[in-house]
């Protein structure tokens, strides 16, 4: 079917060209045959010539069309929409700019130059529409929001200047999985944005030959599917990429700057680099440390000493949330559950550390006596 359509287009083009150009050709070659002066004859001759041309070229044109179809099917709706809008605007501007040239009635300047200008402007419009589509989307969203507010005239909660709509997830926080539980509770506002290059990195990890990496990658993909299935969560994909940047972390920072978003991560190094570049960061590990129970000196708790500490006579115990408790003289109570009193607490980059001592002053050796 496509082959017949292509050949039909060739015939139509050939007929129109024959009707307009062949009379000039007959005049150049001084052909005075009255039969050649009929317009129908010129149309038939042009159609036959282009039909013969279409026979060897139709196959290649059909292959080219299929490649274009595959390429377009891989692009997002926003890419095609803004690309088409940019192309149309470029062609309109080129047509307006070419009116003066067409009016000059010069052979090359009036006929060929306007076509070149239109092609160039169409290409520039397409490139501007596709490369800046996030900015266009942002502009249209702002306008739509203002229009809705004016029409409804409802009292709504307004976000202050510290609010960031997009929370951009990196690979580490997706694999970690706690972002799902946090987002499900409603503590994360805005849109959870998953860039396409992060998804590709997850897929690469899931296809790794290393069994541990493969399990972590598949866990990350499961978390993404769980996030997307939740109706209460606003999850979006970002299809764009920064081809001039190779590292995923650098792409995340670039995207956060572009969208005025927040990077959500567990990566300590990415956290520090983002802070240095004035990009807001939400670190799940810092959040976990912040919500751990607060202890004050003099508070008592029951713990089990599980190993010997680094200093003399020290023992180490752990709370359910993983907080380390260093127990003074704790080595005398190995593998025993005892009551301790908190003496001090220390907050480090690795987490919170609590120092305590047994409530009873006698050591385990004296208790045996």
C-alpha positions in Angstrom: 0.0 0.0 0.0 2.8 2.4 0.9 4.5 1.7 -2.4 1.4 2.6 -4.4 1.0 5.8 -2.4 4.6 6.8 -3.1 4.3 6.1 -6.8 1.1 8.1 -6.9 2.8 11.1 -5.3 5.6 10.8 -7.9 3.0 10.8 -10.7 1.2 13.8 -9.3 4.4 15.7 -8.9 5.6 14.7 -12.3 2.3 15.8 -13.9 2.4 19.2 -12.3 6.0 19.8 -13.2 5.4 18.7 -16.8 2.5 21.1 -17.1 4.5 24.0 -15.9 8.1 23.4 -17.2 7.8 21.3 -20.4 6.4 24.2 -22.5 9.5 26.2 -21.6 11.7 23.2 -22.6 9.9 22.9 -26.0 10.6 26.6 -26.5 14.3 26.3 -25.6 14.8 23.4 -28.1 12.5 25.1 -30.7 10.1 22.3 -30.8 7.1 23.7 -32.8 5.0 20.6 -32.9 1.4 21.6 -32.2 0.8 18.3 -30.4 3.3 19.4 -27.7 1.4 22.5 -27.0 -1.5 20.7 -25.4 -1.3 20.9 -21.6 -2.7 17.3 -21.2 0.2 15.9 -23.2 2.7 17.7 -21.1 1.0 16.4 -17.9 1.1 12.8 -19.2 4.8 13.1 -20.3 5.8 14.5 -16.9 3.8 11.8 -15.1 5.4 9.0 -17.1 8.9 10.4 -16.5 8.4 10.5 -12.8 6.7 7.1 -12.7 9.9 5.7 -14.3 12.0 7.5 -11.7 9.9 6.1 -8.9 10.4 2.5 -9.8 14.0 2.2 -8.6 13.6 4.8 -5.8 10.4 3.7 -4.1 12.1 0.9 -2.1 14.6 3.3 -0.6 12.0 5.9 0.1 9.8 3.3 1.9 12.8 2.2 4.0 13.4 5.8 4.9 9.8 6.4 5.9 9.9 3.3 8.2 13.1 4.6 9.9 11.4 7.9 10.5 8.3 6.2 11.9 10.5 4.1 14.3 12.4 7.3 15.4 9.1 9.2 16.0 7.6 6.3 18.0 10.5 6.4 20.4 10.0 10.1 21.2 7.6 11.4 23.9 4.4 13.3 23.2 5.8 16.5 24.5 8.9 16.2 22.2 6.6 15.8 19.1 4.2 18.5 20.2 6.7 21.2 20.9 8.8 20.2 17.9 5.8 20.6 15.6 4.8 23.9 17.2 8.4 25.2 16.8 8.5 24.1 13.1 5.2 25.8 12.3 6.2 29.0 14.0 9.5 28.9 12.2 7.8 28.4 8.8 5.4 31.3 9.4 8.2 33.6 10.4 10.2 32.6 7.3 7.1 33.2 5.0 6.6 36.7 6.5 10.3 37.5 6.0 10.3 36.2 2.4 7.4 38.4 1.2 9.8 41.2 0.4 12.1 38.8 -1.6 9.2 37.3 -3.5 8.0 40.8 -4.5 11.4 41.6 -6.1 10.6 39.1 -9.0 14.2 38.1 -9.4 14.8 34.6 -10.8 17.0 33.2 -8.0 16.3 35.6 -5.1 12.5 35.4 -5.4 12.2 31.7 -6.1 15.0 29.7 -4.5 16.1 31.9 -1.6 12.7 31.9 0.2 12.6 28.1 0.1 16.1 28.0 1.7 15.0 30.5 4.4 11.9 28.5 5.1 13.9 25.2 5.5 16.4 26.9 7.8 13.7 28.6 10.0 11.7 25.3 10.2 14.8 23.5 11.4 15.6 26.2 14.0 12.0 26.2 15.2 12.1 22.5 15.6 15.4 22.6 17.6 14.2 25.4 19.9 10.9 23.6 20.5 12.5 20.3 21.4 15.6 21.4 23.3 13.7 23.9 25.5 10.5 21.9 25.9 10.8 21.7 29.7 10.9 25.5 29.9 7.9 25.7 27.6 6.0 23.2 29.8 6.9 25.2 32.9 5.7 28.4 31.2 2.4 26.9 30.1 1.8 25.3 33.5 2.3 28.7 35.2 -0.2 30.3 32.8 -2.7 27.5 33.3 -2.4 27.8 37.0 -3.0 31.6 37.0 -6.0 31.2 34.7 -7.5 28.5 37.0 -7.0 30.7 40.1 -8.7 33.7 38.4 -11.6 31.6 37.2 -12.3 29.7 40.4 -11.4 32.5 42.9 -10.8 29.9 45.6 -8.6 30.3 48.7 -5.7 27.8 48.2 -2.5 27.1 50.1 0.3 29.0 48.4 3.8 27.6 48.4 6.6 29.9 49.6 9.8 30.5 47.7 11.5 27.5 49.5 9.1 25.0 47.9 10.5 22.9 45.1 8.0 21.1 43.0 10.2 18.4 41.6 11.9 15.8 43.8 14.5 14.2 41.5 15.4 10.6 42.6 18.8 9.2 42.1 19.7 5.5 41.7 20.9 5.0 45.3 17.7 6.2 46.9 15.5 4.1 44.5 17.5 0.9 45.3 17.3 1.8 49.0 13.5 1.6 48.9 12.7 3.8 51.9 11.6 6.6 49.6 8.5 4.6 48.9 7.5 4.4 52.6 8.3 8.1 53.1 6.3 9.2 50.1 3.4 6.9 51.0 3.1 8.7 54.4 2.7 12.1 52.5 5.8 13.8 54.0 7.2 14.4 50.5 5.4 17.1 48.6 5.4 17.8 44.9 6.3 15.5 42.0 8.7 12.5 42.3 10.7 12.8 39.0 12.6 9.8 37.6 15.0 10.8 34.8 15.4 8.4 31.9 19.2 8.2 32.4 18.6 7.0 36.0 16.2 4.4 34.7 18.8 3.3 32.2 21.4 3.0 35.0 19.0 0.9 37.0 18.4 -1.4 34.0 22.2 -1.7 33.5 22.6 -2.8 37.2 19.7 -5.2 36.9 21.4 -6.8 33.9 24.8 -7.1 35.6 26.6 -10.4 35.7 27.3 -9.8 39.5 24.4 -11.4 41.4 24.4 -8.8 44.2 24.2 -5.9 41.7 21.5 -7.7 39.8 19.4 -8.2 42.9 19.8 -4.5 43.8 18.9 -3.3 40.3 15.8 -5.5 40.2 14.8 -4.2 43.7 15.1 -0.6 42.4 12.9 -1.4 39.4 10.3 -3.0 41.7 10.3 0.2 43.9 9.7 2.3 40.8 6.8 0.2 39.7 5.3 0.4 43.3 5.7 4.2 43.3 3.9 4.4 39.9 1.0 2.3 41.0 0.2 4.4 44.0 -2.7 6.8 43.2 -1.7 9.2 46.0 1.8 9.8 44.6 2.5 12.1 41.7 5.3 10.3 39.7 6.6 11.5 36.4 9.3 10.5 33.9 11.9 12.9 32.4 12.7 11.8 28.9 15.4 14.3 28.2 19.1 13.8 28.5 22.3 15.8 28.6 24.5 14.2 25.9 27.5 16.5 26.7 27.6 15.0 30.2 28.6 11.4 30.9 28.2 11.0 34.6 24.7 10.4 36.0 25.4 12.4 39.2 26.4 15.5 37.1 23.2 15.0 35.0 21.1 15.0 38.1 22.6 18.3 39.3 22.2 19.8 35.9 18.5 18.7 35.8 17.9 20.0 39.3 19.2 23.4 38.3 17.1 23.4 35.1 13.9 22.5 36.9 14.6 24.3 40.2 14.1 20.9 41.8 15.5 18.9 44.8 17.9 15.9 44.5 16.8 13.0 46.7 19.7 10.7 47.4 21.6 8.5 49.8 25.0 9.2 48.2 27.2 11.1 50.6 29.5 12.4 47.8 26.5 13.5 45.6 25.1 15.3 48.7 28.2 17.3 49.2 28.7 18.2 45.5 25.1 19.3 45.2 25.4 21.5 48.3 28.6 23.1 46.9 26.7 23.9 43.7 23.7 25.4 45.7 21.4 22.6 44.7 18.9 21.5 47.4 19.3 17.9 48.6 17.1 15.6 50.6 19.2 12.8 52.1 17.3 9.8 53.4 20.1 8.8 55.7 20.0 12.2 57.4 16.3 11.9 57.7 16.6 8.5 59.4 19.1 9.8 61.9 16.9 12.8 62.6 13.8 10.8 63.5 15.6 8.4 65.8 14.4 8.6 69.4 16.1 11.4 71.4 17.8 10.3 74.6 18.9 12.6 77.4 21.6 12.0 80.1 20.0 10.1 83.0 17.5 8.2 80.9 17.4 4.4 81.5 17.1 1.7 78.9 17.3 -2.1 78.6 19.9 -3.4 76.2 21.8 -6.6 75.4 25.6 -6.3 75.2 26.7 -8.2 72.1 30.4 -7.4 71.6 33.5 -5.9 73.2 34.2 -2.2 72.6 37.4 -0.6 71.4 38.4 0.8 74.7 39.2 -1.0 77.9 36.3 -2.8 79.6 33.8 -1.3 77.1 30.8 -3.3 75.7 28.7 -2.5 72.7 24.9 -2.9 72.4 22.4 -1.8 69.7 18.9 -0.4 69.7 16.3 -1.7 67.3 16.9 1.1 64.9 20.6 0.3 64.7 21.9 3.1 67.1 25.1 2.0 68.8 25.3 2.1 72.6 28.8 2.1 74.2 28.4 0.6 77.7 31.1 1.4 80.2 32.3 -1.8 81.9 30.1 -3.6 79.5 32.5 -6.5 78.8 31.5 -8.0 82.2 28.0 -8.4 80.9 28.6 -10.0 77.5 25.5 -11.6 75.9 23.4 -10.4 78.9 20.4 -8.0 79.0 21.0 -5.2 81.5 19.6 -1.9 82.4 21.9 1.1 81.6 21.7 4.8 82.3 22.6 7.3 79.5 25.6 9.5 80.2 25.9 11.3 76.9 25.1 11.1 73.2 27.2 12.0 70.2 25.9 12.8 66.7 28.3 11.8 63.9 28.1 11.6 60.1 27.6 7.8 60.4 24.7 8.3 62.9 24.0 8.7 66.5 26.2 7.1 69.2 25.0 6.8 72.8 27.3 6.3 75.8 25.9 4.6 78.9 26.9 2.7 82.1 25.2 0.0 84.0 22.6 1.1 86.6 24.2 -1.1 89.3 27.7 -0.2 90.3 28.8 -3.8 90.9 30.5 -5.5 88.0 29.5 -8.9 86.7 32.4 -10.5 88.7 31.2 -9.2 92.0 27.7 -10.4 91.2 28.9 -13.9 91.0 30.5 -13.8 94.5 
